[in-house]
Amino acid sequence: MRIFLNSVSHCNQLTAASFQEKLFSQRSLQFINGQVVFNCRRAREWREDVVFEDETGIVGNLPMPRERNDIGEFEGLIQDYSDMSLTYDSDIYNAFAGIAKYITRELKSNLCHGIPEAYFDWFLLWTTLKPQTRRKSAPSWSWSGWIGGSWPRIWDWYTRNMKKVGRAQRNRTWIIWYQRMAHNSDKCSLVWEHDNKASKSPPRNFYRGAIRRRFDLDCSKTIPMPRKLDGTPEYTEDTLNPRPGTGFLQFWTVSVTFRLDTPTSKASDEGPPKIGSRVGIFGQSGEELGIVFVDESWRMGHVPGEHEFILLCEGRDERAETGREDDEDGWKYMVMLLEWHGEWAERVSVGSIEKHDLYEALGDGTLWKEIILG
């Protein structure tokens, strides 16, 4: 039995410190603003001030994943934690340690600044549940770099089956992810040091899938160029990882420039919830290519204007009618909007464009470029 003393106005509100304790406890007794609340795996929430006709009580406890092949169950753990309050931002990983240990064991993967390495591309495509502010002590590409709930389900239109997720990453990704290991060094290391015994076989991608020709570009460069950076921020140490790096990713991918401006299309209620200012993406033709949602304060200072996007992977914005996503049209390029700070950039938001929209790129057109992302 765990006993918690919480000075909050509602029993479903939790601080980050008590979140994982409640999650892993078989039974708990909470004293909240003069009330006593009992939780267990069968009686989810019993309160003195409520009479329950249903034996199970209020749905308020945070359940552990029941379906080990459903990646959405693990997304939910991150989603719930990312909405917790922290007294000190430096505790962003320490307060997550218990849940991280569980995720590491079940997914057989370490976490890199809060993102499971074996599903790196998948979890990079998180979006927001509510307005967020930047947490400067963590990298922008991770949910840990933002204050406010994150929802890592932009691929939910594709599947939640983890076997299919693994197949999608092998077949529809191309970035070889590296992390810079120290601020005063040019050394980089693979984000996911998986056991690839097929070293003598043809080159493979980050998830050991076959290399495919996707772009009309020379994409042969994938290894980071040796370079040191000056003046980069130092993030909170990644205590969840046995090989902690700086939090700065260094990798090669396709870069395109588009214009952001007031959208000409109407908003749609379909799909995952969208938070922030709705901004249109425009190319050479002047037609709207897609939509991206950004923070209102960022929009005020940057829209209209030309901005750089990088291609992350292939993804979908809607489910296939037949349920056979790989056999139907609808695959797009998932893109990340960047804001540069000298030699390195930060994530602003993610969205999608049609594959043929690469020909709409402004400026120098479509480029194979090395990116340092903090």
N, C-alpha and C positions, 0 to 999 in steps of 0.2 A: 504494500500500500504506500503510495506517495501522497504527501500532503503539500498543497500549494497555497500560498497567501498572495492574492492578486488584488490590487486596488484599481480595478477597472469597473466600468459601468455595465458590462454584459459578459456573461460567462463564456461566450465564444471568442472573446478578444483575448489574445495571448501576446506576451512579449517574446522575443526571440529566445531568451534564456529558458522560458518554461515550455516553449513549443515542442522541442524534441523529447523533453521529459514526459510530457503528456502523451506524446505519440507512442513512446515505447513502454509506457507503464501499463500493466495489466489492470490495475485499479488505482483510482486517485480520489482524493477528497480535497475540494477547493473551497476556501473561505474568501468570498468576494463581496465586498461592500455590505457586510452583515448577513449575507446568505451563505448557506452551505450547499455545495453541489457535489454529488457522487457520480463518478464515471467508472464503467468497466466495459469489457468487450461485449457483454450482452445487454446491459442496461446503459445506454449511451450517455444519458444525462438525467439524473434525478435531482429535482429542486424542491425545497420546502414550500415555495409559494405557488406551485403548480400541481393540480391533480391530474394524473395521467390515466386515461382509459386504455391506452396502448402500453403493454408491458415494457416495450423497448425504450419508452421515453422520447425525449427530443433528439433529433439527429444533430449531434453537436460534437461528438468525438472525432478525432482525426484518424481514420482507419489506415492500417498498413496495407500495402498492395496485396491483393488476393490472387490476381492473375499475373503470373510471372512472365507471360509472353505478350503482355499489353504494355507498350512503352508509355501510354498515357498515365498509368498508375505511378510511374516514377516521375513523370512530368508534374503530376499533382503535388508530390512532395516538395519539389523546387518551387512550384507556384505558391503553395501555402507559406513556405518559409520566406520567400522574397517579399511577402507583404507584412512580415513581422517588423516590430520597432526595435531599434538598437540604441542603447545608451551611448555606446562608442562604436564608430564605424570600423575601427580596427578589429572588432570582434566578428566581422562578417563571416569568416571561415571557422573560427573557434566555436561559435554558437551553432554551427552546422555540422560539427564533427560527428555526432552520433548518427545523423541521417546519412552523411557522406559515407560512413563506414558500412552502413546497410546497403546503399546504392553500389558501392565498390564491390561488395561481396556478391550481390545478386546479378549485376551486369558484368562482373569479371573485368572491371576496368577502373583505373584510377581516375580522379577528377582533376582537371586543369582549371584552376580558378573557378571551381564550381560546376564545370561542364564535363560530363563523362567523355573520356578520350575516345573510346571505341564507337561513340555516336556523336562525334564532334560536329560534323556538318549539320546533323539533325537539330541539335540543341542550340546551334548558333542562330537559328531562324526563329528565335523567340520574338514575341511582340508584347505590347503593353496592355494591362488590364485597367489602368488608371493613369492620370498624369504623373510623370516621373521627374525627378531631379537627379542630376549627375552625382554619383558618389566618386569623388576624385581619388579615393584611396584604392580603387580597383579598376581593372581595364574596362573600357567601354563596350567591348565585344561580348562580355559576359553579363548575365543578369546581375551578378554581384556588383557591377559598376554603376548600378542605378538604385535609387530609393523609390519604392513603390512596386506593386505587384507585377510580375512578369509571367507571360503565358507562352511556354515553348511549344506551341501547337500549330504553327503556320503550315506544317506538312500534314496536319490532321486530315486534310482533304484527301491525302493519299492513302494512308493506312495507319493503324496502331499496332499491327502485328510485327513483333520485333524481328522475326525471320525475314519478313518482307522489307523492313527498314534496312536490315543489313544488306539485302540484295540491291536496294535502291542506292545505297551509298557506294557499293562496288560498281554499279552500272552508270550512275548519273552524277558522279563527282569527279573532279580532276585536280583539285588543289592538294599539294603535298605540304602539310602544316608543320612549320618549325616554330620553336619559341626561343627567343634570345635568353641566354642563361645568366648573364651578368651585365651590369651597366658599364663596367669598365673593360669589357671584352667583346670580341666579335664572334664568339662561339655561339652556335645555335644547335639545338637538339630537336629531333622529331617529337612532336607532341605525344604521339602514341607509339611506344616502342614495342609493337607486337612482334611475335615470334614468326618471322617470315623466313621459313627454311628454303623457300624456292629462290634463293639469291642468284642461282645460275640460270634461272628461267628468264623469259622476256620480261622487260620492265613492267612493274605493276603500279597501280595507283595507291593512294594512302590506305585504302581498305583492301588491298591485294586483288583488286579487279583488273581486268585487261585494259591497257591503255588504248583509247579510241581517238581518232582524229575528229575533232568537233568544230574547230575554227580554221578559217583560211589564214592562219598565222604560223609563224615558227614558235612553237610552244615547247621547245626542247629544254629550255632553262627552267629548272625546278629547284635547284640547290641554292640556298642563300649566298649572296655575295658577301665576302668578309668586309665588314664595316663597323665602326664604332659610332655611337651617338652621344652627343653632348646636350645637356640640359633637359633630358627626359625625366618625368616624375618617377618617384619610387613608390610602388604600390605596396599594400599590406602583404606580408609574406604569405605565400600559398601553403599554409600548414596542412592542408588536406592531401598534398602530393609528396611522395617520398623523394622526388627530384624537382624541387621548386625552382621555377624560372622567374624572370622579371615580370611576366605578364604581357610582354611585347611579342606579338606574332610577326614572323618574317616569312613571306611566301610570294609565289608568282601566280598571277591570274590575269584575266582579261579586264582591261580598263576602258570605260567609255565616258564621254561627257554629254550630258543632256541639260536642257533648260527647265528649271522649275518655275511654274507660274500658276495663276488661278485656274483650276480645272474647268474644262468645258463639259464634262460628263456629269451625270447626276449620281448621288450617293446610292449605294445598294445596301439593303438590310441583310443580304445573304452572307454566309461565311462567319468566321470568328469576329468577335467585337473589335472595333477599331477605335482607338483613342488618339486624340491630338488633332491638329489642323490638317485637313485634306488638301493635298497639293498635287497638281498635275505635272506629269513628265512629258516634255516635248522634244522632238528631234528636228532634223533638217526640213522635213515637209511642213512643219508647223502643226501637225496633227498630234493629238494627245495619245501617247503610247501606253500610259499606265498611271497609277496613283501611288503616292507614298504619304504616310501620315507622320508628321513631325511635331515637335513641341512648339506651342504658339510663340514663345519668346524667340526660338530659333527662326521660325518663319518670318517674324517681323524684321530680323536683321539680314536675311539671306534670300528672300523671295520677293520679286523675281530675280533670277540670276542663273548663270551656268555653273554646274557642279559635277564633280566626278562620282561615278558609280563603279563598283567592281562586281564581277560575276562570281557568285558563290557556288552554285550548283544548279541542277535542274529540279523543278518542283511543279506543283499543281496548285491552282486556285479553286478548283471545284472537283468533286468526285466524278468518277466515270459512271455513265448511265448503266453499264452492264456490271459494274463492280470489278472489271478487269482493267485496272488503270494502265498497265504496261502495254495493253493492246489498243488503247484509244488515243486520239489526239487530245491536246490540252496541256501538253508539257511546255513549260516556259523556263526562262532563266530567272532564278532568284538573285536579286541584286541588293547591294548594301550602299547606301548613301554615305559619303565620307566628308569629314571636315579636317583639313590639313593643319598641322602645327609645325611648319618647317619640314623636317625629313620624315616625320611620322604623322599618322592620321588617327582619327577617332570615328567610331560608329555614330551615325545620327539616326538612321532608321533602316528598315529593310522593306523591299517590295518585290515586284516582278514585272518583267516585260516579255513580249513575244520574242521568239528566237530570231525572226527576220528583222526585228527592230535594231539589231546591231548595225545594220546599214544606215540607220538614221543618226548615228553618232556624230556629234559636232566636232569642231577643231581638227585634231590629227586623226580622227576616226577611231577604229578599234585597235587597241594596243595590247601586247603581252607585256606585263609590267610587274616589277617587284614592289611589294607593298610592305610597309612596317606599320602594324596596327596595334595601338595601345588602348 
